[in-house]
Amino acid sequence: MKESQNQQARRTGRPIIEAREGEKASFMIRAEPDLKRDLMAATKHTGASLSEECANRLRRSFAEELAFGGRAGRDMVYLMAGAFRSAGRERAARKSPDLVEGDAWIRDADCYEAAMLAVLVQLAIAYPGSLDSQGASMFAAMLRSSLETRIRLREGSPFIAGDPT
């Protein structure tokens, strides 16, 4: 049996009923209880029904893929955003607990530069061109060293090569 026939044979659940013209399509999904709780909490914030909230979130996920050039582009944006947030908050935690709360760390030049560097490092590591992993690591180290030198000079800190603090 071909794979598509096998998939059709394994299909379970209610039969798919096409929506009539001018009507919205209806279908059910199964989800974990915590996902339903998150969606219900979101409806309280947005004022949308559960169905509208689900549809809006699905619509946004497709719009993101389109805006970022497909799933790979969207995943790259998430990678950069995650690196930015993680490194910025990590630097903030070392500087002051007050900076970690909310988005105060984004307005701090030192935290922002650490976050920016983390994005560049991730881009170097993910580079699909001629950089091998060793080349990407060297490029990332060069970026890190350059930015850390700039930060230390701005702060008036003595520069000690290889000093991670």
Beta strands, then each sheet from edge to edge (+ up, - down):
end
